[in-house]
Amino acid sequence: MRQYQYRLPVIINCQDTIISRSLVSQTLRLGSQTDRVRFTLEVQKMGVEKMELDEGHSTLMSGTKKPPPVRPPNTFELIIQPCLAEVVGTMFFVFIGCVSVIENVESAGRVQPALVHGLAVAVMVACMDQISGSHFNPPFTIAIYLCGGMKLFMVVPYLISQLIGGVLGAAMSKMMTSKENYANATGAAFTILQSEDQLAGAIFGEIAMTCLVSMVVLLGAVNAKSKSPMVPFLVGCTVIINILAGGDVSGTCLNPARALGPAVMANYWTYHWVYWAGPIAGGLLAAGLVRLVLGDEKTRIIMK
């Protein structure tokens, strides 16, 4: 019996798995030309006609798999859900922060509120990042938009959502704490400013500290060159060190939504405007630094 060696276009189909589409050398011990033809026909019956794989099937040769088609986000996921996430995230951040102040014993100083605010914002940023981007702060939203991190039509809905969340969080803290403690803490409103002599330092502190935390957000989450998966941790740490450093100067608000909620619930408005002007100016300053100096080529608007 003679040995024939020849090449066949082979596609072997075993339980619907295509092993190969290439030409392979086959060494067969066949007795006649008729046997060779019969073998060729059998191989073709096993799947030669399947020259194209079904979409989404993988091959042993490549080990790759085509991803399923991506469904475009609907209106709920594009607009409504992010706004609701901003409401919920800001609400719990303000709630936890206010309770930490209202129930804080004086012996603990600034350590307890600093840790609580920092850890709360870190947790909420990590949880909500893939839904809304986890802003929870009007200066963050404005700065992120100015650096190209979000669309213009979402800016106002985000700002409104954050302010609503701030009021709801302050209301939750009022419901949870005792009337005596709530009254003693003025509902966790910022009461540290009592005279005009304090204004300059307080405004400067709010601008500088909000600029710092806003830069952490922009460089860690928006700027492609410096993006980091550690943004929640970094933002939380920045909030902690800011409160520890500047708590006795301005109260370290950094967030108008955090200031508005307690002010509404406790009806306390003394120098309330400082906690809007300072943080917003700080956010704008951070956006300017990233746009002009610190951003990558795509983000910078000069010196490209």
KARA-V157650 format. One record per run of one state. SS is the DSSP state (a for helix, b for strand, c for the rest). FROM is the first residue (numbers start at 1). LEN is the number of residues. If there is no record, write none. Layout:
BEGIN
SS_FROM_LEN, SS_FROM_LEN
END
This chain:
BEGIN
c_1_2, b_3_7, c_10_3, b_13_2, c_15_2, b_17_2, c_19_4, b_23_7, c_30_3, a_33_13, c_46_29, a_75_28, c_103_3, a_106_3, c_109_2, a_111_22, c_133_5, a_138_9, c_147_5, a_152_25, c_177_2, a_179_6, c_185_1, a_186_3, c_189_7, a_196_27, c_223_1, a_224_3, c_227_4, a_231_16, c_247_9, a_256_11, c_267_7, a_274_21, c_295_10
END
